[in-house]
Amino acid sequence: MAKRDAREIEPDRLGDIEHRVYAHAVRTLEFRPGDVCAAQGLAPKEVRAAVERLLRMRLLRHAPGESDAYAAVPPDSAEMLLLTPLLEDLAQRRQAIGDIQEELARLAPLYEQGVTNRLRRHSVEVLTGPDTVREAVAALSGEATGEVLVSQPGGALPAEALRESLDRTERVLARGLRMRCLYQHTAWFSRHTVGYVEYVTKLGAEVRTVGDGFTRALIFDRATALLPLKDGSPGAVVVREPNVVGFVADAFERAWTGASPFPTEYVRDEVLAVSEDLKQLIARLLVDGQEDKAIARRLGISQRTCQRHIAEIMTRLGARNRLHAGYLLHRHGVLPRQEPSEEVGVGRSDGLRPASSTAS
């Protein structure tokens, strides 16, 4: 019997008539369909259809030298006849999968090298999508030889982002590079960020915070900068033009000079000072007519926290409403300073540190 392609083999559902025909077949050395019709009282059409199904299932075979006579085949033999082409096809598919994986694995280094070369060639390049940005950051971090500067506004850093950056940060610091990170004051109050900072500073990173007035950037050896896209979509701009990179690095240095060391332990006076500075920033933005949502986004705090600070500002000013508060702030030029009546807690690490993972 000719070998059939595995894709052509589909199991037939055997019903009562097929069972009766097969039972008759195993009781005889060989049989003809007419014999079954007479013995089982079945119509010729029913018997012919049952014989065809049993042939497809390899449970019947043609008797030697007879075109219309059949003999029963043991189920074990039928199973082997049916499954052999399927198993051979499965083995071929597994081999094909392995060949594809091996071929693609050989191409991966070429792609990574191509990304690196492309980044070297272009003085300005737009990267779209978070995966492309991660690849670029990994390549640039691996090539850096002197210093990595991280400028990260937005307050508390998401735990997932911290885990993603940790492994890359460890590799950068292990190679003896200097790393300086600039965050917003509001990052003080995130236990995940505090735990991360506590860990990386022990490895040699320097971390400071500032209230406002700096932008997101990654700077490698003062030769390459990654800047955010203007519309805020996932992606980045890779800049190698020396004048632009120098401008961004100078802006980082100005913010760094006026920044405060990141406290990884509770320091009441510093925390109260940050809370007061935050209110002063909010007050200035209120005078500029900024809405709650815009102020919260700029300072890296939640909208609810922002509204709580605004309520405290209005109480301190004795303002009847926001319009009146804006008038009083504009008239006085600054929010009168006052020690908060409640202690402000900093997000201590409590032994927490990011579990594993990618810098900057």
Beta strands, then each sheet from edge to edge (+ up, - down):
strand 1: 60-62
strand 2: 70-72
strand 3: 124-128
strand 4: 147-152
strand 5: 178-184
strand 6: 206-210
strand 7: 217-220
strand 8: 224-227
strand 9: 235-239
strand 10: 260-261
sheet 1: 1+ 2-
sheet 2: 3+ 9- 8+ 7- 4+ 5+ 6+ 10-
end
